[in-house]
Amino acid sequence: MKLLVTGGAGFIGSAVVRLAMARGHQVVNLDALTYAACLENVASVAEMPGYVFVQADIRDRAALDQVFGEHQPDAVMHLAAESHVDRSIDGPGDFIETNITGTYNMLEAARKYWTDQGKPESFRFHHISTDEVYGSLPDDPSVMFTEDTPYDPRSPYSASKAASDHLVRAWFETYGLPVVLSNCSNNYGPYHFPEKLIPVIILNALAGRDLPIYGDGSNIRDWLYVEDHADALLLVVQKGALGRSYNIGGENERTNLELVKTLCAILDEKRPKPSGSYADQITFVSDRPGHDARYAIDPSRIRQELGWRPSVTVEEGLEKTVQWYLDNENWWRALQDRQGVGERLGTGK
C-alpha cells in the first residue's frame, strides 16, 4: 500500500513509518515539524525507496490537496495532533486548531481526493485517537473502556480529540467516506519526546534530579509499547471494518508510583548509582488540574475480530525503553533545549 501518514516525525507516527517501510509499504510522511517532531526519528528509512517526506501543516488545506493530488495514497493514517495534556491546559488554542480544524481539513481533502478517484472501495481513512476521550474510570478492575463507552473528556486535549473522533464518524455517516478509528492507551518506548512521564523519569534519574510524581502517585494508566501499537495500527488500516472503532490497549495497568519504581529498579540494575537507589529521588508534586484517576482498555474487539494482542509486558517494554535511552543520548540531548522541556507545565495558573 501507499500510506499517507500525518505526524510521521512524531513519537507514534514515526514508529508507524518505520514499521510500514520494513513491511514493504510506500510511505508519504507529512509533518509540520512542530516542537515535538524530530526527523531523526525516521532517519533509518529516509533514504529507502518508496519513502517521501513532505513538510506541511494539516491546518493548510491547499497544501493537503496538493499532497493528495501528487502522491495519490491508497490509505491515510492520521496521527498528526497536539498531544501533551499539560500543554493543553496552558494553551488550548493550538489543540483546537490542530486537532479539530486540522482533522476537518484532512477529512475534506481526503473526501475530495476519494471522490475524484471514483470513490474506490479500497481507500481507507484511519483516524488514530486516545482513550482519554472516555474520561476517568473508578478503581475497579471490572470496569474498563470499551468502544461503546460514552465520551466524557476532562482536559482541553481530550476534548479536542473527542471532537475529531466525532467529525470522522460524521464524515462516514454523511458522506460515506471509508473510515476506521482506533483509540489507544498510554504509549511508551523509543523516541518518546522528553516531556512525557517515562522519559522525564529516566532522564531526571540519570541527571540526579527529582523524579516528580503528580499527587500521591495513585493514578492508574494502561501502558502500550509503541512498536506494538504501530503493529496494531497497520492491522486496523488494512483489516478493520469500515466505520468501526477499535480500542488498542497494552493490558498492563500500573499506578504512576508503581511505574516509576519499576523504572528506578531497572536503572539501578543497568546503571547503578554510587550509593542508594534512584527511587530515593522520587518526590510528590501538586496534582494536575482535572487529572483523570484511571484509564483501562478492554481490547476484546481487536483481539476477537482482528486477532491482535500486545507482544510485551510492561516490564519487558520498560527494560527495552530504558536501554534505548541509555544507548541514544545524542538523540535526547538534542531535544533538551526545546521550549517547555524540563519545565513544570499545566498547573492551570
Sequence and secondary structure as in RCSB ss.txt:
>XXXX:A:sequence
MKLLVTGGAGFIGSAVVRLAMARGHQVVNLDALTYAACLENVASVAEMPGYVFVQADIRDRAALDQVFGEHQPDA
VMHLAAESHVDRSIDGPGDFIETNITGTYNMLEAARKYWTDQGKPESFRFHHISTDEVYGSLPDDPSVMFTEDTP
YDPRSPYSASKAASDHLVRAWFETYGLPVVLSNCSNNYGPYHFPEKLIPVIILNALAGRDLPIYGDGSNIRDWLY
VEDHADALLLVVQKGALGRSYNIGGENERTNLELVKTLCAILDEKRPKPSGSYADQITFVSDRPGHDARYAIDPS
RIRQELGWRPSVTVEEGLEKTVQWYLDNENWWRALQDRQGVGERLGTGK
>XXXX:A:secstr
 EEEEETTTSHHHHHHHHHHHHTT EEEEEE   TT  GGGGTTTTTSTTEEEEE  TT HHHHHHHHHHH  SE
EEE      HHHHHH THHHIIIIIIHHHHHHHHHHHHHHHTT  TT EEEEEEEGGGG    S TT  B TTS 
    SHHHHHHHHHHHHHHHHHHHH   EEEEEE EEESTT  TTSHHHHHHHHHHHT  EEEETTS  EEEEEE
HHHHHHHHHHHHHH  TT EEEE  S EEEHHHHHHHHHHHHHHHS  SSS GGGGEEEE   TT  SB  B  H
HHHHHH    SS HHHHHHHHHHHHHH HHHHHTTTTSTTTTS      
